[in-house]
């Protein structure tokens, strides 16, 4: 089953996300960036397929958590969507998020259908990237084989 991690210090947001997503996905809830990073570093077999991450949290904030995820080769390809406060976040914050590798934003208050569509779209994009990488690997193996055959025939 596809696994989604939701990281937010707000219990209401965690409950809303879980309620909206748990029918289709396994949902892990984390109350801080630090808790999420600890979980990600320790649980290699339970790595989420997507992370919903609050942009503003006390302690290790969303941007810092995102940077830690992107700087870890084992985690860097996980799609991350920022949960952002409509009234708090301006275009500069959005730009900074994209520059640091966020895949998309979900504004609070969360619109259920929009959240579901954005999650589904990012999971589809991730699946296509994985498929692309696998196909590139096959192409490289075929090229190596062809080069080997051609060099033997010379």
Chimera marker file (.cmm) of the C-alpha trace (Angstrom):
<marker_set name="trace">
<marker id="1" x="0.000" y="0.000" z="0.000" r="1" g="1" b="0" radius="0.5"/>
<marker id="2" x="1.210" y="3.508" z="-0.813" r="1" g="1" b="0" radius="0.5"/>
<marker id="3" x="2.497" y="5.279" z="2.304" r="1" g="1" b="0" radius="0.5"/>
<marker id="4" x="2.031" y="9.003" z="3.000" r="1" g="1" b="0" radius="0.5"/>
<marker id="5" x="3.658" y="10.879" z="5.860" r="1" g="1" b="0" radius="0.5"/>
<marker id="6" x="1.901" y="13.987" z="7.183" r="1" g="1" b="0" radius="0.5"/>
<marker id="7" x="4.041" y="16.324" z="9.288" r="1" g="1" b="0" radius="0.5"/>
<marker id="8" x="2.347" y="19.161" z="11.172" r="1" g="1" b="0" radius="0.5"/>
<marker id="9" x="2.307" y="20.393" z="14.753" r="1" g="1" b="0" radius="0.5"/>
<marker id="10" x="-1.430" y="21.125" z="14.380" r="1" g="1" b="0" radius="0.5"/>
<marker id="11" x="-3.529" y="18.123" z="15.484" r="1" g="1" b="0" radius="0.5"/>
<marker id="12" x="-6.528" y="19.315" z="13.480" r="1" g="1" b="0" radius="0.5"/>
<marker id="13" x="-4.549" y="19.340" z="10.227" r="1" g="1" b="0" radius="0.5"/>
<marker id="14" x="-3.178" y="15.873" z="10.990" r="1" g="1" b="0" radius="0.5"/>
<marker id="15" x="-6.699" y="14.557" z="11.631" r="1" g="1" b="0" radius="0.5"/>
<marker id="16" x="-8.087" y="16.174" z="8.463" r="1" g="1" b="0" radius="0.5"/>
<marker id="17" x="-5.309" y="14.760" z="6.268" r="1" g="1" b="0" radius="0.5"/>
<marker id="18" x="-5.625" y="11.310" z="7.793" r="1" g="1" b="0" radius="0.5"/>
<marker id="19" x="-9.395" y="11.333" z="7.385" r="1" g="1" b="0" radius="0.5"/>
<marker id="20" x="-9.149" y="12.389" z="3.737" r="1" g="1" b="0" radius="0.5"/>
<marker id="21" x="-6.377" y="9.998" z="2.719" r="1" g="1" b="0" radius="0.5"/>
<marker id="22" x="-6.604" y="6.855" z="4.859" r="1" g="1" b="0" radius="0.5"/>
<marker id="23" x="-9.115" y="5.068" z="2.614" r="1" g="1" b="0" radius="0.5"/>
<marker id="24" x="-6.558" y="4.914" z="-0.207" r="1" g="1" b="0" radius="0.5"/>
<marker id="25" x="-3.195" y="5.192" z="1.558" r="1" g="1" b="0" radius="0.5"/>
<marker id="26" x="-1.328" y="4.161" z="4.680" r="1" g="1" b="0" radius="0.5"/>
<marker id="27" x="-0.959" y="7.457" z="6.571" r="1" g="1" b="0" radius="0.5"/>
<marker id="28" x="1.811" y="8.107" z="9.115" r="1" g="1" b="0" radius="0.5"/>
<marker id="29" x="1.385" y="11.192" z="11.310" r="1" g="1" b="0" radius="0.5"/>
<marker id="30" x="4.313" y="13.188" z="12.722" r="1" g="1" b="0" radius="0.5"/>
<marker id="31" x="4.001" y="16.212" z="15.020" r="1" g="1" b="0" radius="0.5"/>
<marker id="32" x="7.337" y="17.854" z="14.150" r="1" g="1" b="0" radius="0.5"/>
<marker id="33" x="10.038" y="18.047" z="11.541" r="1" g="1" b="0" radius="0.5"/>
<marker id="34" x="12.494" y="16.519" z="13.977" r="1" g="1" b="0" radius="0.5"/>
<marker id="35" x="10.200" y="13.549" z="14.646" r="1" g="1" b="0" radius="0.5"/>
<marker id="36" x="9.732" y="13.051" z="10.898" r="1" g="1" b="0" radius="0.5"/>
<marker id="37" x="13.481" y="13.154" z="10.202" r="1" g="1" b="0" radius="0.5"/>
<marker id="38" x="14.130" y="10.692" z="13.021" r="1" g="1" b="0" radius="0.5"/>
<marker id="39" x="11.522" y="8.315" z="11.602" r="1" g="1" b="0" radius="0.5"/>
<marker id="40" x="12.902" y="8.672" z="8.066" r="1" g="1" b="0" radius="0.5"/>
<marker id="41" x="16.481" y="7.977" z="9.156" r="1" g="1" b="0" radius="0.5"/>
<marker id="42" x="15.589" y="4.920" z="11.259" r="1" g="1" b="0" radius="0.5"/>
<marker id="43" x="12.895" y="3.157" z="9.263" r="1" g="1" b="0" radius="0.5"/>
<marker id="44" x="14.392" y="2.157" z="5.926" r="1" g="1" b="0" radius="0.5"/>
<marker id="45" x="11.549" y="-0.281" z="5.208" r="1" g="1" b="0" radius="0.5"/>
<marker id="46" x="8.761" y="2.207" z="5.923" r="1" g="1" b="0" radius="0.5"/>
<marker id="47" x="9.902" y="5.094" z="3.761" r="1" g="1" b="0" radius="0.5"/>
<marker id="48" x="6.886" y="7.123" z="2.633" r="1" g="1" b="0" radius="0.5"/>
<marker id="49" x="6.000" y="7.477" z="-1.025" r="1" g="1" b="0" radius="0.5"/>
<marker id="50" x="4.990" y="11.112" z="-0.432" r="1" g="1" b="0" radius="0.5"/>
<marker id="51" x="5.306" y="13.654" z="2.378" r="1" g="1" b="0" radius="0.5"/>
<marker id="52" x="2.839" y="16.398" z="3.304" r="1" g="1" b="0" radius="0.5"/>
<marker id="53" x="4.931" y="18.833" z="5.326" r="1" g="1" b="0" radius="0.5"/>
<marker id="54" x="3.786" y="21.907" z="7.243" r="1" g="1" b="0" radius="0.5"/>
<marker id="55" x="5.805" y="24.899" z="6.147" r="1" g="1" b="0" radius="0.5"/>
<marker id="56" x="5.645" y="26.589" z="9.562" r="1" g="1" b="0" radius="0.5"/>
<marker id="57" x="6.314" y="24.602" z="12.723" r="1" g="1" b="0" radius="0.5"/>
<marker id="58" x="8.162" y="25.346" z="15.936" r="1" g="1" b="0" radius="0.5"/>
<marker id="59" x="11.661" y="23.890" z="16.210" r="1" g="1" b="0" radius="0.5"/>
<marker id="60" x="12.749" y="22.231" z="13.004" r="1" g="1" b="0" radius="0.5"/>
<marker id="61" x="10.535" y="24.023" z="10.491" r="1" g="1" b="0" radius="0.5"/>
<marker id="62" x="9.263" y="22.819" z="7.157" r="1" g="1" b="0" radius="0.5"/>
<marker id="63" x="11.984" y="24.430" z="5.055" r="1" g="1" b="0" radius="0.5"/>
<marker id="64" x="14.758" y="22.976" z="7.212" r="1" g="1" b="0" radius="0.5"/>
<marker id="65" x="13.111" y="19.543" z="7.161" r="1" g="1" b="0" radius="0.5"/>
<marker id="66" x="12.747" y="19.751" z="3.378" r="1" g="1" b="0" radius="0.5"/>
<marker id="67" x="16.434" y="20.625" z="2.990" r="1" g="1" b="0" radius="0.5"/>
<marker id="68" x="17.425" y="17.636" z="5.132" r="1" g="1" b="0" radius="0.5"/>
<marker id="69" x="15.260" y="15.351" z="3.002" r="1" g="1" b="0" radius="0.5"/>
<marker id="70" x="16.676" y="16.708" z="-0.255" r="1" g="1" b="0" radius="0.5"/>
<marker id="71" x="20.265" y="16.399" z="1.026" r="1" g="1" b="0" radius="0.5"/>
<marker id="72" x="19.829" y="12.693" z="1.814" r="1" g="1" b="0" radius="0.5"/>
<marker id="73" x="20.315" y="10.532" z="-1.288" r="1" g="1" b="0" radius="0.5"/>
<marker id="74" x="17.997" y="7.818" z="0.041" r="1" g="1" b="0" radius="0.5"/>
<marker id="75" x="15.160" y="10.312" z="0.589" r="1" g="1" b="0" radius="0.5"/>
<marker id="76" x="15.757" y="12.989" z="-2.046" r="1" g="1" b="0" radius="0.5"/>
<marker id="77" x="13.333" y="11.604" z="-4.624" r="1" g="1" b="0" radius="0.5"/>
<marker id="78" x="10.318" y="11.483" z="-2.285" r="1" g="1" b="0" radius="0.5"/>
<marker id="79" x="7.710" y="14.012" z="-3.427" r="1" g="1" b="0" radius="0.5"/>
<marker id="80" x="7.108" y="16.691" z="-0.783" r="1" g="1" b="0" radius="0.5"/>
<marker id="81" x="4.074" y="18.976" z="-0.706" r="1" g="1" b="0" radius="0.5"/>
<marker id="82" x="4.125" y="21.935" z="1.653" r="1" g="1" b="0" radius="0.5"/>
<marker id="83" x="1.053" y="22.580" z="3.771" r="1" g="1" b="0" radius="0.5"/>
<marker id="84" x="1.016" y="26.362" z="3.912" r="1" g="1" b="0" radius="0.5"/>
<marker id="85" x="-0.998" y="29.052" z="5.646" r="1" g="1" b="0" radius="0.5"/>
<marker id="86" x="-2.784" y="31.130" z="3.029" r="1" g="1" b="0" radius="0.5"/>
<marker id="87" x="-2.437" y="34.360" z="4.981" r="1" g="1" b="0" radius="0.5"/>
<marker id="88" x="1.182" y="33.781" z="6.065" r="1" g="1" b="0" radius="0.5"/>
<marker id="89" x="2.864" y="32.682" z="2.867" r="1" g="1" b="0" radius="0.5"/>
<marker id="90" x="3.626" y="35.054" z="0.061" r="1" g="1" b="0" radius="0.5"/>
<marker id="91" x="5.231" y="34.592" z="-3.341" r="1" g="1" b="0" radius="0.5"/>
<marker id="92" x="8.748" y="34.803" z="-1.855" r="1" g="1" b="0" radius="0.5"/>
<marker id="93" x="8.037" y="31.900" z="0.505" r="1" g="1" b="0" radius="0.5"/>
<marker id="94" x="6.601" y="29.898" z="-2.380" r="1" g="1" b="0" radius="0.5"/>
<marker id="95" x="9.658" y="30.662" z="-4.514" r="1" g="1" b="0" radius="0.5"/>
<marker id="96" x="11.965" y="29.624" z="-1.667" r="1" g="1" b="0" radius="0.5"/>
<marker id="97" x="10.052" y="26.361" z="-1.351" r="1" g="1" b="0" radius="0.5"/>
<marker id="98" x="10.432" y="25.558" z="-5.040" r="1" g="1" b="0" radius="0.5"/>
<marker id="99" x="14.115" y="26.537" z="-4.954" r="1" g="1" b="0" radius="0.5"/>
<marker id="100" x="14.628" y="24.083" z="-2.081" r="1" g="1" b="0" radius="0.5"/>
<marker id="101" x="12.919" y="21.236" z="-3.930" r="1" g="1" b="0" radius="0.5"/>
<marker id="102" x="9.282" y="21.203" z="-2.826" r="1" g="1" b="0" radius="0.5"/>
<marker id="103" x="7.055" y="19.599" z="-5.438" r="1" g="1" b="0" radius="0.5"/>
<marker id="104" x="3.862" y="21.541" z="-4.764" r="1" g="1" b="0" radius="0.5"/>
<marker id="105" x="1.837" y="23.443" z="-2.179" r="1" g="1" b="0" radius="0.5"/>
<marker id="106" x="-1.472" y="22.728" z="-0.460" r="1" g="1" b="0" radius="0.5"/>
<marker id="107" x="-2.990" y="25.812" z="1.133" r="1" g="1" b="0" radius="0.5"/>
<marker id="108" x="-4.810" y="25.728" z="4.445" r="1" g="1" b="0" radius="0.5"/>
<marker id="109" x="-7.702" y="25.507" z="4.947" r="1" g="1" b="0" radius="0.5"/>
<marker id="110" x="-7.379" y="22.285" z="2.974" r="1" g="1" b="0" radius="0.5"/>
<marker id="111" x="-9.817" y="21.716" z="0.139" r="1" g="1" b="0" radius="0.5"/>
<marker id="112" x="-10.403" y="17.934" z="0.186" r="1" g="1" b="0" radius="0.5"/>
<marker id="113" x="-10.663" y="17.342" z="-3.560" r="1" g="1" b="0" radius="0.5"/>
<marker id="114" x="-7.647" y="19.531" z="-4.311" r="1" g="1" b="0" radius="0.5"/>
<marker id="115" x="-5.523" y="17.691" z="-1.743" r="1" g="1" b="0" radius="0.5"/>
<marker id="116" x="-6.502" y="14.323" z="-3.208" r="1" g="1" b="0" radius="0.5"/>
<marker id="117" x="-5.758" y="15.445" z="-6.776" r="1" g="1" b="0" radius="0.5"/>
<marker id="118" x="-2.374" y="16.921" z="-5.855" r="1" g="1" b="0" radius="0.5"/>
<marker id="119" x="-1.365" y="13.806" z="-3.920" r="1" g="1" b="0" radius="0.5"/>
<marker id="120" x="-2.465" y="11.515" z="-6.753" r="1" g="1" b="0" radius="0.5"/>
<marker id="121" x="-0.678" y="13.623" z="-9.374" r="1" g="1" b="0" radius="0.5"/>
<marker id="122" x="2.608" y="13.685" z="-7.445" r="1" g="1" b="0" radius="0.5"/>
<marker id="123" x="2.457" y="9.923" z="-6.896" r="1" g="1" b="0" radius="0.5"/>
<marker id="124" x="1.866" y="9.411" z="-10.629" r="1" g="1" b="0" radius="0.5"/>
<marker id="125" x="4.813" y="11.673" z="-11.484" r="1" g="1" b="0" radius="0.5"/>
<marker id="126" x="7.035" y="9.771" z="-9.047" r="1" g="1" b="0" radius="0.5"/>
<marker id="127" x="5.985" y="6.441" z="-10.591" r="1" g="1" b="0" radius="0.5"/>
<marker id="128" x="6.802" y="7.763" z="-14.072" r="1" g="1" b="0" radius="0.5"/>
<marker id="129" x="10.216" y="8.984" z="-12.876" r="1" g="1" b="0" radius="0.5"/>
<marker id="130" x="10.953" y="5.553" z="-11.411" r="1" g="1" b="0" radius="0.5"/>
<marker id="131" x="9.865" y="3.860" z="-14.625" r="1" g="1" b="0" radius="0.5"/>
<marker id="132" x="12.005" y="6.277" z="-16.647" r="1" g="1" b="0" radius="0.5"/>
<marker id="133" x="15.055" y="5.517" z="-14.493" r="1" g="1" b="0" radius="0.5"/>
<marker id="134" x="14.500" y="1.767" z="-14.917" r="1" g="1" b="0" radius="0.5"/>
<marker id="135" x="14.208" y="2.134" z="-18.696" r="1" g="1" b="0" radius="0.5"/>
<marker id="136" x="17.378" y="4.263" z="-18.825" r="1" g="1" b="0" radius="0.5"/>
<marker id="137" x="19.154" y="1.508" z="-16.920" r="1" g="1" b="0" radius="0.5"/>
<marker id="138" x="17.998" y="-1.067" z="-19.461" r="1" g="1" b="0" radius="0.5"/>
<marker id="139" x="19.091" y="1.142" z="-22.346" r="1" g="1" b="0" radius="0.5"/>
<marker id="140" x="22.546" y="1.547" z="-20.794" r="1" g="1" b="0" radius="0.5"/>
<marker id="141" x="22.882" y="-2.231" z="-20.342" r="1" g="1" b="0" radius="0.5"/>
<marker id="142" x="21.868" y="-2.780" z="-23.988" r="1" g="1" b="0" radius="0.5"/>
<marker id="143" x="24.390" y="-0.147" z="-25.152" r="1" g="1" b="0" radius="0.5"/>
<marker id="144" x="27.120" y="-1.849" z="-23.143" r="1" g="1" b="0" radius="0.5"/>
<marker id="145" x="26.189" y="-5.209" z="-24.658" r="1" g="1" b="0" radius="0.5"/>
<marker id="146" x="26.139" y="-3.780" z="-28.196" r="1" g="1" b="0" radius="0.5"/>
<marker id="147" x="29.523" y="-2.105" z="-27.667" r="1" g="1" b="0" radius="0.5"/>
<marker id="148" x="30.918" y="-5.371" z="-26.325" r="1" g="1" b="0" radius="0.5"/>
<marker id="149" x="29.630" y="-7.321" z="-29.327" r="1" g="1" b="0" radius="0.5"/>
<marker id="150" x="30.902" y="-4.702" z="-31.789" r="1" g="1" b="0" radius="0.5"/>
<marker id="151" x="34.376" y="-4.599" z="-30.226" r="1" g="1" b="0" radius="0.5"/>
<marker id="152" x="34.613" y="-8.427" z="-30.341" r="1" g="1" b="0" radius="0.5"/>
<marker id="153" x="33.796" y="-8.400" z="-34.040" r="1" g="1" b="0" radius="0.5"/>
<marker id="154" x="36.521" y="-5.893" z="-34.894" r="1" g="1" b="0" radius="0.5"/>
<link id1="1" id2="2" r="1" g="1" b="0" radius="0.2"/>
<link id1="2" id2="3" r="1" g="1" b="0" radius="0.2"/>
<link id1="3" id2="4" r="1" g="1" b="0" radius="0.2"/>
<link id1="4" id2="5" r="1" g="1" b="0" radius="0.2"/>
<link id1="5" id2="6" r="1" g="1" b="0" radius="0.2"/>
<link id1="6" id2="7" r="1" g="1" b="0" radius="0.2"/>
<link id1="7" id2="8" r="1" g="1" b="0" radius="0.2"/>
<link id1="8" id2="9" r="1" g="1" b="0" radius="0.2"/>
<link id1="9" id2="10" r="1" g="1" b="0" radius="0.2"/>
<link id1="10" id2="11" r="1" g="1" b="0" radius="0.2"/>
<link id1="11" id2="12" r="1" g="1" b="0" radius="0.2"/>
<link id1="12" id2="13" r="1" g="1" b="0" radius="0.2"/>
<link id1="13" id2="14" r="1" g="1" b="0" radius="0.2"/>
<link id1="14" id2="15" r="1" g="1" b="0" radius="0.2"/>
<link id1="15" id2="16" r="1" g="1" b="0" radius="0.2"/>
<link id1="16" id2="17" r="1" g="1" b="0" radius="0.2"/>
<link id1="17" id2="18" r="1" g="1" b="0" radius="0.2"/>
<link id1="18" id2="19" r="1" g="1" b="0" radius="0.2"/>
<link id1="19" id2="20" r="1" g="1" b="0" radius="0.2"/>
<link id1="20" id2="21" r="1" g="1" b="0" radius="0.2"/>
<link id1="21" id2="22" r="1" g="1" b="0" radius="0.2"/>
<link id1="22" id2="23" r="1" g="1" b="0" radius="0.2"/>
<link id1="23" id2="24" r="1" g="1" b="0" radius="0.2"/>
<link id1="24" id2="25" r="1" g="1" b="0" radius="0.2"/>
<link id1="25" id2="26" r="1" g="1" b="0" radius="0.2"/>
<link id1="26" id2="27" r="1" g="1" b="0" radius="0.2"/>
<link id1="27" id2="28" r="1" g="1" b="0" radius="0.2"/>
<link id1="28" id2="29" r="1" g="1" b="0" radius="0.2"/>
<link id1="29" id2="30" r="1" g="1" b="0" radius="0.2"/>
<link id1="30" id2="31" r="1" g="1" b="0" radius="0.2"/>
<link id1="31" id2="32" r="1" g="1" b="0" radius="0.2"/>
<link id1="32" id2="33" r="1" g="1" b="0" radius="0.2"/>
<link id1="33" id2="34" r="1" g="1" b="0" radius="0.2"/>
<link id1="34" id2="35" r="1" g="1" b="0" radius="0.2"/>
<link id1="35" id2="36" r="1" g="1" b="0" radius="0.2"/>
<link id1="36" id2="37" r="1" g="1" b="0" radius="0.2"/>
<link id1="37" id2="38" r="1" g="1" b="0" radius="0.2"/>
<link id1="38" id2="39" r="1" g="1" b="0" radius="0.2"/>
<link id1="39" id2="40" r="1" g="1" b="0" radius="0.2"/>
<link id1="40" id2="41" r="1" g="1" b="0" radius="0.2"/>
<link id1="41" id2="42" r="1" g="1" b="0" radius="0.2"/>
<link id1="42" id2="43" r="1" g="1" b="0" radius="0.2"/>
<link id1="43" id2="44" r="1" g="1" b="0" radius="0.2"/>
<link id1="44" id2="45" r="1" g="1" b="0" radius="0.2"/>
<link id1="45" id2="46" r="1" g="1" b="0" radius="0.2"/>
<link id1="46" id2="47" r="1" g="1" b="0" radius="0.2"/>
<link id1="47" id2="48" r="1" g="1" b="0" radius="0.2"/>
<link id1="48" id2="49" r="1" g="1" b="0" radius="0.2"/>
<link id1="49" id2="50" r="1" g="1" b="0" radius="0.2"/>
<link id1="50" id2="51" r="1" g="1" b="0" radius="0.2"/>
<link id1="51" id2="52" r="1" g="1" b="0" radius="0.2"/>
<link id1="52" id2="53" r="1" g="1" b="0" radius="0.2"/>
<link id1="53" id2="54" r="1" g="1" b="0" radius="0.2"/>
<link id1="54" id2="55" r="1" g="1" b="0" radius="0.2"/>
<link id1="55" id2="56" r="1" g="1" b="0" radius="0.2"/>
<link id1="56" id2="57" r="1" g="1" b="0" radius="0.2"/>
<link id1="57" id2="58" r="1" g="1" b="0" radius="0.2"/>
<link id1="58" id2="59" r="1" g="1" b="0" radius="0.2"/>
<link id1="59" id2="60" r="1" g="1" b="0" radius="0.2"/>
<link id1="60" id2="61" r="1" g="1" b="0" radius="0.2"/>
<link id1="61" id2="62" r="1" g="1" b="0" radius="0.2"/>
<link id1="62" id2="63" r="1" g="1" b="0" radius="0.2"/>
<link id1="63" id2="64" r="1" g="1" b="0" radius="0.2"/>
<link id1="64" id2="65" r="1" g="1" b="0" radius="0.2"/>
<link id1="65" id2="66" r="1" g="1" b="0" radius="0.2"/>
<link id1="66" id2="67" r="1" g="1" b="0" radius="0.2"/>
<link id1="67" id2="68" r="1" g="1" b="0" radius="0.2"/>
<link id1="68" id2="69" r="1" g="1" b="0" radius="0.2"/>
<link id1="69" id2="70" r="1" g="1" b="0" radius="0.2"/>
<link id1="70" id2="71" r="1" g="1" b="0" radius="0.2"/>
<link id1="71" id2="72" r="1" g="1" b="0" radius="0.2"/>
<link id1="72" id2="73" r="1" g="1" b="0" radius="0.2"/>
<link id1="73" id2="74" r="1" g="1" b="0" radius="0.2"/>
<link id1="74" id2="75" r="1" g="1" b="0" radius="0.2"/>
<link id1="75" id2="76" r="1" g="1" b="0" radius="0.2"/>
<link id1="76" id2="77" r="1" g="1" b="0" radius="0.2"/>
<link id1="77" id2="78" r="1" g="1" b="0" radius="0.2"/>
<link id1="78" id2="79" r="1" g="1" b="0" radius="0.2"/>
<link id1="79" id2="80" r="1" g="1" b="0" radius="0.2"/>
<link id1="80" id2="81" r="1" g="1" b="0" radius="0.2"/>
<link id1="81" id2="82" r="1" g="1" b="0" radius="0.2"/>
<link id1="82" id2="83" r="1" g="1" b="0" radius="0.2"/>
<link id1="83" id2="84" r="1" g="1" b="0" radius="0.2"/>
<link id1="84" id2="85" r="1" g="1" b="0" radius="0.2"/>
<link id1="85" id2="86" r="1" g="1" b="0" radius="0.2"/>
<link id1="86" id2="87" r="1" g="1" b="0" radius="0.2"/>
<link id1="87" id2="88" r="1" g="1" b="0" radius="0.2"/>
<link id1="88" id2="89" r="1" g="1" b="0" radius="0.2"/>
<link id1="89" id2="90" r="1" g="1" b="0" radius="0.2"/>
<link id1="90" id2="91" r="1" g="1" b="0" radius="0.2"/>
<link id1="91" id2="92" r="1" g="1" b="0" radius="0.2"/>
<link id1="92" id2="93" r="1" g="1" b="0" radius="0.2"/>
<link id1="93" id2="94" r="1" g="1" b="0" radius="0.2"/>
<link id1="94" id2="95" r="1" g="1" b="0" radius="0.2"/>
<link id1="95" id2="96" r="1" g="1" b="0" radius="0.2"/>
<link id1="96" id2="97" r="1" g="1" b="0" radius="0.2"/>
<link id1="97" id2="98" r="1" g="1" b="0" radius="0.2"/>
<link id1="98" id2="99" r="1" g="1" b="0" radius="0.2"/>
<link id1="99" id2="100" r="1" g="1" b="0" radius="0.2"/>
<link id1="100" id2="101" r="1" g="1" b="0" radius="0.2"/>
<link id1="101" id2="102" r="1" g="1" b="0" radius="0.2"/>
<link id1="102" id2="103" r="1" g="1" b="0" radius="0.2"/>
<link id1="103" id2="104" r="1" g="1" b="0" radius="0.2"/>
<link id1="104" id2="105" r="1" g="1" b="0" radius="0.2"/>
<link id1="105" id2="106" r="1" g="1" b="0" radius="0.2"/>
<link id1="106" id2="107" r="1" g="1" b="0" radius="0.2"/>
<link id1="107" id2="108" r="1" g="1" b="0" radius="0.2"/>
<link id1="108" id2="109" r="1" g="1" b="0" radius="0.2"/>
<link id1="109" id2="110" r="1" g="1" b="0" radius="0.2"/>
<link id1="110" id2="111" r="1" g="1" b="0" radius="0.2"/>
<link id1="111" id2="112" r="1" g="1" b="0" radius="0.2"/>
<link id1="112" id2="113" r="1" g="1" b="0" radius="0.2"/>
<link id1="113" id2="114" r="1" g="1" b="0" radius="0.2"/>
<link id1="114" id2="115" r="1" g="1" b="0" radius="0.2"/>
<link id1="115" id2="116" r="1" g="1" b="0" radius="0.2"/>
<link id1="116" id2="117" r="1" g="1" b="0" radius="0.2"/>
<link id1="117" id2="118" r="1" g="1" b="0" radius="0.2"/>
<link id1="118" id2="119" r="1" g="1" b="0" radius="0.2"/>
<link id1="119" id2="120" r="1" g="1" b="0" radius="0.2"/>
<link id1="120" id2="121" r="1" g="1" b="0" radius="0.2"/>
<link id1="121" id2="122" r="1" g="1" b="0" radius="0.2"/>
<link id1="122" id2="123" r="1" g="1" b="0" radius="0.2"/>
<link id1="123" id2="124" r="1" g="1" b="0" radius="0.2"/>
<link id1="124" id2="125" r="1" g="1" b="0" radius="0.2"/>
<link id1="125" id2="126" r="1" g="1" b="0" radius="0.2"/>
<link id1="126" id2="127" r="1" g="1" b="0" radius="0.2"/>
<link id1="127" id2="128" r="1" g="1" b="0" radius="0.2"/>
<link id1="128" id2="129" r="1" g="1" b="0" radius="0.2"/>
<link id1="129" id2="130" r="1" g="1" b="0" radius="0.2"/>
<link id1="130" id2="131" r="1" g="1" b="0" radius="0.2"/>
<link id1="131" id2="132" r="1" g="1" b="0" radius="0.2"/>
<link id1="132" id2="133" r="1" g="1" b="0" radius="0.2"/>
<link id1="133" id2="134" r="1" g="1" b="0" radius="0.2"/>
<link id1="134" id2="135" r="1" g="1" b="0" radius="0.2"/>
<link id1="135" id2="136" r="1" g="1" b="0" radius="0.2"/>
<link id1="136" id2="137" r="1" g="1" b="0" radius="0.2"/>
<link id1="137" id2="138" r="1" g="1" b="0" radius="0.2"/>
<link id1="138" id2="139" r="1" g="1" b="0" radius="0.2"/>
<link id1="139" id2="140" r="1" g="1" b="0" radius="0.2"/>
<link id1="140" id2="141" r="1" g="1" b="0" radius="0.2"/>
<link id1="141" id2="142" r="1" g="1" b="0" radius="0.2"/>
<link id1="142" id2="143" r="1" g="1" b="0" radius="0.2"/>
<link id1="143" id2="144" r="1" g="1" b="0" radius="0.2"/>
<link id1="144" id2="145" r="1" g="1" b="0" radius="0.2"/>
<link id1="145" id2="146" r="1" g="1" b="0" radius="0.2"/>
<link id1="146" id2="147" r="1" g="1" b="0" radius="0.2"/>
<link id1="147" id2="148" r="1" g="1" b="0" radius="0.2"/>
<link id1="148" id2="149" r="1" g="1" b="0" radius="0.2"/>
<link id1="149" id2="150" r="1" g="1" b="0" radius="0.2"/>
<link id1="150" id2="151" r="1" g="1" b="0" radius="0.2"/>
<link id1="151" id2="152" r="1" g="1" b="0" radius="0.2"/>
<link id1="152" id2="153" r="1" g="1" b="0" radius="0.2"/>
<link id1="153" id2="154" r="1" g="1" b="0" radius="0.2"/>
</marker_set>
